[in-house]
Amino acid sequence: MFRELLPESIELVETYDISSERELFDEEKWAIGNAVANRRREFSIGRDCARRALARFGVQPAPIPIGLDRAPVWPIGFVGSITHCPDFCSAAVAKAEQFSFLGIDAERVAWPHEIVPSDFLSPSEMDWIASRQGDESRWEIIFFSLKEALYKAWYPAHRCYLDFHDVELSLLSGEIPGVVMGRPSLVASNKVLSQENLARFLETVQIRFSVENDLVYSAVWG
Ligand SMILES: CC(C)(COP(=O)(O)OP(=O)(O)OC[C@H]1O[C@@H](n2cnc3c(N)ncnc32)[C@H](O)[C@@H]1OP(=O)(O)O)[C@@H](O)C(=O)NCCC(=O)NCCS
């Protein structure tokens, strides 16, 4: 669960009830208009979770538009993140005066076999995973999820795509289940904008994950 990962001042709403579509504002309905029913449903549940989380800060219900590269457009003064997987959805929001970026990601532990680990893991990440006792595929999905959460935190603040190979994660400990602190080292490439932004991000970034109920929960903030 995300609650035990995130600082208390980050508001969080999560649900395992993903059976029915939630109310959307017209602007959101228009934006998601042609999508298939499953996608409309997950989108609407994500928006609903986000509005409920914002309401805890006293924010009145309002559209949360789809921004550049699909990043949600949060009300001024807030940062946030949304994740959904087949049986779970969550949104986290925080005041921008307290946090510069926030990203969450949930993935099913059951690994989709068509995905190739070397597509998203560096050689040293693969070596680290290989040195764990068993459960390699579980570590692979954890790294995948951590990188997606990192991307969701990074993108709105920097408006720059990060490839899975632009980020290399080194975890301080390797216990599952539980909450494990990790530090990323971003592999500098020309795509990663200014070194100053990068240094600030790395100085402040916090990363945690847990594994529970067959789901990996990853959270990144700073
Ligand atoms: C964007 C991405 C991370 C979404 O992850 P996912 O596991 O497919 O899906 P999730 O349900 O967990 O998250 C989807 C939500 O992420 C958010 N999101 C999408 N693009 C985003 C972006 N550019 N910035 C921030 N948040 C974004 C949206 O809220 C979206 O839900 P919504 O469309 O209903 O609003 C993934 O599809 C992707 O493009 N990954 C490639 C880049 C990457 O991960 N690099 C890793 C290196 S750091």
The ligand as a Tripos MOL2 file, in Angstrom:
@<TRIPOS>MOLECULE
LIG
   48    50     1     0     0
SMALL
NO_CHARGES

@<TRIPOS>ATOM
      1 C1          3.8330    6.9460  -18.6850 C.3       1 LIG1
      2 C2          4.0860    5.5650  -18.1170 C.3       1 LIG1
      3 C3          5.1890    5.6630  -17.0550 C.3       1 LIG1
      4 C4          2.7780    5.0690  -17.4600 C.3       1 LIG1
      5 O1          2.9730    3.8980  -16.7150 O.3       1 LIG1
      6 P1          1.9850    2.6410  -16.8570 P.3       1 LIG1
      7 O2          2.4670    1.5680  -15.9350 O.co2     1 LIG1
      8 O3          1.8530    2.3080  -18.3030 O.co2     1 LIG1
      9 O4          0.5630    3.0880  -16.3870 O.3       1 LIG1
     10 P2          0.0080    3.5990  -14.9750 P.3       1 LIG1
     11 O5         -1.4090    3.2600  -14.9090 O.co2     1 LIG1
     12 O6          0.8480    3.1990  -13.8160 O.co2     1 LIG1
     13 O7          0.1510    5.1780  -15.1120 O.3       1 LIG1
     14 C5         -0.6360    5.8610  -16.0360 C.3       1 LIG1
     15 C6         -0.7610    7.2740  -15.5390 C.3       1 LIG1
     16 O8          0.5290    7.8870  -15.5290 O.3       1 LIG1
     17 C7          0.3460    9.2720  -15.7070 C.3       1 LIG1
     18 N1          1.2640    9.7120  -16.7470 N.ar      1 LIG1
     19 C8          1.2530    9.3600  -18.0470 C.ar      1 LIG1
     20 N2          2.2340   10.0160  -18.7030 N.ar      1 LIG1
     21 C9          2.8550   10.7780  -17.7850 C.ar      1 LIG1
     22 C10         3.9500   11.6800  -17.8560 C.ar      1 LIG1
     23 N3          4.5740   11.9420  -19.0100 N.pl3     1 LIG1
     24 N4          4.3230   12.3080  -16.7290 N.ar      1 LIG1
     25 C11         3.6930   12.0670  -15.5540 C.ar      1 LIG1
     26 N5          2.6440   11.2280  -15.4260 N.ar      1 LIG1
     27 C12         2.2440   10.5970  -16.5430 C.ar      1 LIG1
     28 C13        -1.1110    9.5050  -16.1120 C.3       1 LIG1
     29 O9         -1.8010   10.0010  -14.9930 O.3       1 LIG1
     30 C14        -1.5870    8.1180  -16.4760 C.3       1 LIG1
     31 O10        -2.9370    7.8630  -16.1880 O.3       1 LIG1
     32 P3         -4.0960    8.6400  -16.9630 P.3       1 LIG1
     33 O11        -3.6880    8.6320  -18.4090 O.co2     1 LIG1
     34 O12        -5.3390    7.8780  -16.6640 O.co2     1 LIG1
     35 O13        -4.0870   10.0240  -16.3730 O.co2     1 LIG1
     36 C15         4.5290    4.5410  -19.2000 C.3       1 LIG1
     37 O14         3.4620    4.2490  -20.0510 O.3       1 LIG1
     38 C16         5.6710    5.0460  -20.0670 C.2       1 LIG1
     39 O15         5.4850    5.7540  -21.0360 O.2       1 LIG1
     40 N6          6.9260    4.6720  -19.7320 N.am      1 LIG1
     41 C17         8.0760    4.9990  -20.5270 C.3       1 LIG1
     42 C18         8.9850    5.9870  -19.8500 C.3       1 LIG1
     43 C19         9.5750    5.4150  -18.6150 C.2       1 LIG1
     44 O16         8.9010    4.8160  -17.8050 O.2       1 LIG1
     45 N7         10.8860    5.5850  -18.4420 N.am      1 LIG1
     46 C20        11.5440    5.0160  -17.3000 C.3       1 LIG1
     47 C21        12.8670    5.6610  -17.1070 C.3       1 LIG1
     48 S1         12.9110    6.7190  -15.7280 S.3       1 LIG1
@<TRIPOS>BOND
     1     1     2 1
     2     2     3 1
     3     2     4 1
     4     2    36 1
     5     4     5 1
     6     5     6 1
     7     6     7 2
     8     6     8 1
     9     6     9 1
    10     9    10 1
    11    10    11 2
    12    10    12 1
    13    10    13 1
    14    13    14 1
    15    14    15 1
    16    15    16 1
    17    15    30 1
    18    16    17 1
    19    17    18 1
    20    17    28 1
    21    18    19 ar
    22    18    27 ar
    23    19    20 ar
    24    20    21 ar
    25    21    22 ar
    26    21    27 ar
    27    22    23 1
    28    22    24 ar
    29    24    25 ar
    30    25    26 ar
    31    26    27 ar
    32    28    29 1
    33    28    30 1
    34    30    31 1
    35    31    32 1
    36    32    33 2
    37    32    34 1
    38    32    35 1
    39    36    37 1
    40    36    38 1
    41    38    39 2
    42    38    40 1
    43    40    41 1
    44    41    42 1
    45    42    43 1
    46    43    44 2
    47    43    45 1
    48    45    46 1
    49    46    47 1
    50    47    48 1
@<TRIPOS>SUBSTRUCTURE
     1 LIG1         1 GROUP 0 **** ****
